[in-house]
Amino acid sequence: MSDLENLVQEAAGDDEAAARRLIARGAAALPAVFDVLARASWFSPVGLLPHVVRRIHQGDAVPLLLEHIDAEQRDLHTSCLAALGRSRDERALRPLRDLLSDQDALTTTRAHAAAALGDLGFAEAVKPLGKALSEAAAEDPEVEEWPMLVVATATALAKLGDQRGFSALTGLLDVPFAPTRARATGGFRLFVGSAVLAALGRCADDEDPEVREQAIDPLFLMGTPDCLDLLVAHLGDSDESVASRIAIRVRDCLGTDAEDLEATWQDLRPGFAAGVCHRLGRPIRFLDLVDLLAAGDRPEVVTELRTITGLDVDELIEDNRIDEIRQQVAALALPDGALVKWGRIMKS
């Protein structure tokens, strides 16, 4: 067995050092990784191999990834699609667009293609995404695959600056199946505005704790006083994990360790400007989030920064490239307190 094959087997066994070495080899490692993934069954351990594929997406890797976007093995095609989205490579645009529009492809595969198009970042994807959204929204929402495509296309469009998917997400809040409502609720993290706040208020009162929990971060990410009013009002949620999560996010916004968050918020609220996103008790300063990331005080800040900026923060932090994150965030020149989604300043 070659050194490369050994590394693949070790990464399949969740060996992080082996996975990092495979990622460092770049496109040259992909054929061996693909071979193992293609032969894997539902019961075969694949460990960190999908993660390895997702991390190798530059230059020579793109044609190799494109060869496997319709592979039968789930981990293989989903990781290739995710990697192509991260590639920002125009060569991926047409194949992803074609896969999204393929009525014979699995709906779940089309959803992954939609997500990849959102990450890829080309305006040419807006039209096919809008068409797929309309088609999926017209299907039976109680068949779980269709809501998956609705959420994927709606959020992909939002990443491209098109908010038309909001109404389709709100339509899913009437579906009896709680995981569908939860999926739609999580999708609101890329939207802003009073209508979004109203929808999240409805989600925060949902009978299912999974839906209520999914409402927390979209409210936190907007971070306006109205959003904080709603979070504070639900500090006493009947589900302990939901209540705990709300308290964490309120503290993140207020910049306090106070126990009585309701009283603290009433004291601080007059100083919080309407329509302004707040963190740490003041209008958000985006480089503050990089400082939190560097300090390792709040692991969730990785996802927060990615949602706000659209930058590959998760990959950069994995490689300990804090200075590069700082430079990229500074280059966006985002004003303090702005409501920002995927690098775009939004109107409240």
N, C-alpha and C positions, 0 to 999 in steps of 0.2 A: 504494500500500500504506500502510495507516494505521500510526501509531506502535505501536499494540498488536500488529498483525500483524508488524511488524519485530522487535519484542521476542520474539515467539513463534519466529520463524525463527532468531533469534540464539541463543535458549535451546536450540533443537533442534540447534544446532551447538556445544553445550557451552559457551556463553558464560555464565559464572557471574554476571557483573554483570547481564545481561539476566534471568536466572532470578530474582535477588533483586528486581529491579524488578517482575517479574510477581507474585511472592509478595506484595510490598507492595501491589499493586492489589487483592488479595483476590478475592472471588467474581466481580467484574467481569471478571477475566482468564480465567475458566474456559471460557466458550463458545468463545473463539478457540483455546485450548489443546486443548479437546476435539475441535474440528474437524480440527486437524492430526493428532492421535492416531488419530481414527476412520478417517482415510484412509491411515494408515501401513501399509505391508506389512512382512513379515519383513526386507526389505532396506532399508527407509526409515530414515534416521537420526532418532531422536527425542530424542537427547541428554539434556538435563536436564528435559524436559517431564514425565515421570512424577514426578520429584522435586518439581516445581512443584505438581502436583496433590496429592501427599501432604502438602504444607505448607499448603494452603489448605483448612481444614476447620471454620471457625467460622461460626455464624449463617446468613447467606444462602447460604453455599456448600453446606450440607447437602442441600437439595432438589435442587440441580444434580448433586451427586455421586450421589444415589440414582437419578437417571434413567439412570445409565450402569453400574450394578453388574453388569448382564448383557450388556454390550456385547460384540460379537464380537472386537474388537481386544484382544489380551491386555494390552498396556501400559495401555490405557485402563481396563479393568475392574479390574485388580489395583491400580492406583494409587488409583482411587476407593474400593475396599474398604479399603485401608490408611488413607486419609484419614478415612473414616468411623469406623474404629476409634479414631483419634486424637481424633475430635471430642468423645467423651464425651457425645454428644447422644442423648437418649432417642428422638428421631425415627428414628434409625437401627436401633433394636433389632429391631423387628418385620420390616422388610425383610431384614436380615441373617439373622435367625432363619429366615425363610421360604426364603431362598436356601440356607442350610446344609441344610435339610430336603428340598430339591427333588431327588428321585431322578433327574430328567431332566437336571439341570445337570451340567456336567463335574465330575469328582471334584476336579480341581485348583482349579476355581472354588469349590467347596464348602470346600476346605481354606483358601483365602484368606478366605472368609466366617467360618470358625471362628477364624482368627487375629484378624480384626477384632473379633469378639465378645469375645475375651479382652482385647483392648486397650480395648474400649468400657467394660467394667467393671460390667455390670449382672448381679445375681444371677439374674435371670429367664432368662439364657442357659444356666445350668447344666444344666437338664433336657434341652433339645435337643442340647447339646454331648455330654452323657452318652449319649444315644441314638445320635447319629452315631458316637461312639467305639465303642460296642458293635457297631454294624453294620459299621464299617470293619475292626475287629479280627477279625471273623468271615470276611472275604474272603481271597482268595489273596494272601499277603504278597509273592509273587514278581511280582505285577503292580504296578509301581512307584507308580501313582497311589494305591492303597489305603494303603500305609504313609505317604504324604504326608498323607493325611487323618487317620490315626491320630496322627501326631506333632502335627499342627496342633490337633486336638481335645484331646489330652492336655495340651499346654502351655497352651492357652487355659483349660482347667479349672484348671490349677495357678495361673494368674494370678488366678483367681477364688477361690482358697483350697481347691480340691478336688483332692486328690492321687490320685484313683482311676486316672488314666491311667498310673501307673508300671508296673503289670504288663503293660500293652499295649506299652509301650516295650521292656521286657525281652524280651517275646516276639519282637520284631523282631531281636534280637541273634543269632538262629539262622538268619536269612535268608542264603542264599549270596551275594546281591548286595551287595557291600561298600558302595556309596553308601547303601543302605537302612540298614545297620548304623550308618554314620556319622551319618545323619540322626537316628536314634533316640538315639545317644550324645549328640549335641549337645542333644537335648531334656532330658537329665538336669540341665541347668543350673538348672532351676526346681524341683528336688526336693532333699530332704535326708534324711539318716538312714543307719543302718548297712546297710540293704538297697541303698540307692543307692551307697554306697561299694563294696559287694561287686560290684554290676553294673559299676561303673566300673573296678574291678580287672580284671574280665574284658575290658573294652574296651581297657584299657591293654596287654593281652597279645595283642590281635587280630593276625592275620597281615597285615592291611592298614594301612599308615601313615596313611591318611586317618581311619580309625576311631580309631587311637591318638591322633592329633592332636586329634580332637574330644573325647576324654576329658579333656584337660588343663584347659580352663577350668571345667568343672563341678567338678573337684577343687579348683582354685584358688578358685572362688567360695565353696565351703564353708570352705576355709582352716583346717580343724581339724588337730591333730597327726596323726591317722590319715590324713588326706588328704595331708599333707606327707610322711609315711612312704612313701606309694605313689608320689608324684611323685619323691621322691629316689631311690627304688629303680629308677626308669626313666630316670635321667639319662643312662645309657649306651645309649639307644635306637639301634637300627641305622640309623634314618633321621636324617640330619643335621638336617633342618628340625624334626623332632619333638623331638630331643634339645635343640636350641637353644631351642625354645619352652618346654620344661619348665624349663630353667635360668632363663629370664626370669621365669617365674611363681614359681619357688622363691625367687628373689631378691626379687621383689615382696612375698612373704609374710614373708621373714626380714629384709628391710630391710638387705641387705648386698651388697657387690660382690665378695665373696670368690670366689676361683677354685675352691677345694676345697669345694664345697657339701655334699658328704656329711659331711665332718669338721665343718664349721660347724654343720650341722643336729644332729649328735650332741652337740655342745657346748651348743647352745641348747635342745634339746628339753625338758630337765627344767623349763624356765621357761615352757613353753607348756601352758596348761590344757586338759584334755580337753573336747571339745564346744564350744570357743570358736573363733570365726573370727579369724584373725590377718592383719594387714597391717603392713608396715614394722617387723616384729619385735615387735609388741605386739598385744593385742586390738584389733580394728578400731575405728577412730574414723571415723565416716562423713564428718565435715567434713574430715578429712585427705584424702579422695578429691577433695573439691571444691578443696582447695589444689593437689593434683596437676593437676587439670583446668585451673585458672587458670594454673599455671606452664607448662603445655604439655609437661610432662616425659614423660607416658605417654598417648598418644592412645587406647589401649584402655580407659582409665578411663571414657570416655563410655558404652560398652556395659556396663561393669561397674556403673556407677551406675544406669543404666536397669534392669538386671536386678535389682539390689538394691531400688531404690526404686519402680520403676514410673513414675517421672516422665519427662517428655519432655525428657530431658537433651540429646539430640542436637539437637533443634530450638532449645532455649535457647542452647546453646553456639554454634550456627551464627549466632545473632543477637548473640553476645557478651554474653549476659545472665547473667554469672557471679553477680552479687549475688542475682539472683532464684533461681538454683539453690541458692545457699547458704541463702537464707531458707526455701525449700521443704524442703530436706533437714533443716534445724534444726527445722522445724515437725513433722516426723515423730517427733522425740524418741526416736530409736532408741538403746537402751543400748549402750555399748561392748562389743564382742565378740559381739554377737548374730548368729545365723544368720538372715538376712533375705532373703526373696524377694518381689519385687514389692510392697514396702512392708509385708509381713506377717512378724512374728517367728515363726520356726519352731522346733520342738523337734528336737534332734539325735538 
